[in-house]
């Protein structure tokens, strides 16, 4: 069986910036990934572009990838738009992996982009609400714009249940936030890079009991890309890639 290799990668800094469009981010990571792989856009045979929220935040639907790439060398390359909530980019990577493994193409690029910043913050929160069963729930005040993420309440309830069932302390949750920030401090592309202590996490503003602000997921804008190729293509092109041993979609 042929192998599938990661030939190149690209990533830009993550953070909130209403001025930075999906197109700008996609163009930037595409250029970085192709350069890292040492290939040109003309060599790419498949594009898989992943995005979850653009339809609700920016209003761009149906042809998200085609619009984002229309000014690049990838315009006109067969493209699949992938939307699968938080698993959109990993799902796109799995599809690209399978396409190369099956011999449908020798070189594919996977692009994941998300932009949650908007001047109207309710658009961001409405987009996140779209990741729930909207037919089974409703806003507490349906006539007012959403002012926070519906998931804050969901995760807070799960946290309270975990504390009650397993005898954990809130300090344990704070330690997770400290660990995450410690990793981010080593990544120049991460959104928040300032280390924090357990005491600082516990003293921070309470969002929904028992979760303080550093325990909550921030909204962000950012993008990353992978160039995948077949083993034969890597050999012909002199690419020393990293093999993908396996990939799996799970419920």
Secondary structure, 3 states (H helix, E strand, C coil): CCCEEEEEEEECCCECCCCCCHHHHHHHHHHHHHHHHCCCHHHCCEEEEECCCHHHHCCCCCCHHHHHCCCCCCCCCCEEEECCHHHHHHHHHHHHHHHHHCCCCCEEEEEEEEECCCCCHHHHHHHHHCCCCHHHCCCCCCCCCCCCCHHHHHHHHHHHHHHHHHCCCHHHHHHHHHHHHHHHCCCCCCCCCCCCCHHHHHHCCEEECCEEHHHCCCCCEEEEEEEEEEHHHHHHHCCCCEECCCCCCCC
